[in-house]
Amino acid sequence: MIYIGQSKRPYHRACTHFSKYKNKSVSNVANAIVSGELKRENLTYDVVEYIEDRQLRIQREREYIDMYKPKYNIQ
C-alpha cells in the first residue's frame, strides 16, 4: 500500500493519481509516475469502503493513514 485517500468519486480520483502529468496539487503518486519512481502499469487500486458522509470519510482516511503509514501520503 503506497497511498490512502478519500473521495466522493473514488474512480475519478484514481484517474488523477495515475495521471502522467506532473502537478504537485494533484498527487504525490502522479508525480512519482512522472519522475519514473513508479511505473503506472504496475499499480492497482482498491476501494476499501465507500462512505457517503464526508466527515466520516475524512476520519476513516486518517485512521487508515495512521495504521498503514503509506509512503506517498503527505505526512
NUMIGU-117979 format. One line per 5 residues: number of its first residue (from 1); for each residue x, y, z of C-alpha. Coordinates in Angstrom, 3 decimals. Example, Ala and Ser with C-alpha at 12.3 -4.5 7.8 and 13.67 -1.06 7.14 Angstrom:
2
1	12.300/-4.500/7.800 | 13.670/-1.060/7.140
***
This chain:
75
1	0.000/0.000/0.000 | 1.532/3.273/-1.110 | -1.324/5.766/-0.770 | -4.633/6.122/1.086 | -7.201/8.741/0.166
6	-10.832/9.616/0.464 | -13.115/10.834/-2.282 | -16.800/11.034/-3.031 | -15.900/9.906/-6.570 | -13.175/7.261/-5.986
11	-12.852/6.053/-9.594 | -12.416/9.601/-10.870 | -9.872/10.256/-8.128 | -7.891/7.176/-9.122 | -7.501/8.657/-12.610
16	-5.881/11.776/-11.167 | -3.453/9.664/-9.148 | -2.481/7.623/-12.193 | -2.051/10.714/-14.358 | 1.055/11.074/-16.472
21	1.124/14.840/-15.923 | 3.175/16.400/-13.152 | 1.214/18.683/-10.899 | 2.063/18.897/-7.211 | -1.508/19.814/-6.309
26	-2.812/16.606/-7.884 | -0.946/13.746/-6.271 | 2.398/12.563/-4.950 | 1.668/9.271/-6.737 | 1.236/11.068/-10.092
31	4.493/12.942/-9.507 | 6.272/9.646/-8.728 | 4.958/8.232/-12.016 | 6.195/11.263/-13.952 | 9.633/11.057/-12.317
36	9.921/7.334/-13.089 | 9.933/6.307/-9.430 | 6.711/4.326/-10.005 | 5.512/2.535/-13.132 | 1.840/3.157/-13.836
41	1.363/-0.298/-15.390 | 2.414/-1.909/-12.085 | -0.150/-0.007/-9.987 | -3.642/-1.052/-8.984 | -6.166/0.457/-6.624
46	-8.986/-0.818/-4.472 | -11.980/0.906/-2.954 | -11.848/-0.487/0.568 | -15.113/1.016/1.708 | -17.433/3.696/0.434
51	-18.777/6.175/2.983 | -21.281/8.809/1.876 | -20.726/11.176/4.822 | -17.728/13.452/4.154 | -16.669/13.921/7.777
56	-16.746/10.186/8.405 | -14.716/9.597/5.196 | -12.068/12.045/6.405 | -11.973/10.410/9.837 | -11.656/6.916/8.347
61	-8.926/8.104/5.949 | -6.909/9.421/8.921 | -7.350/6.102/10.758 | -6.068/4.128/7.757 | -3.140/6.514/7.214
66	-2.154/6.242/10.884 | -2.443/2.456/10.720 | -0.591/1.786/7.428 | 1.651/4.869/7.052 | 1.693/4.794/3.234
71	4.765/6.281/1.574 | 3.015/8.747/-0.753 | 0.599/10.335/1.687 | 1.695/13.798/2.779 | 2.667/13.490/6.423
***
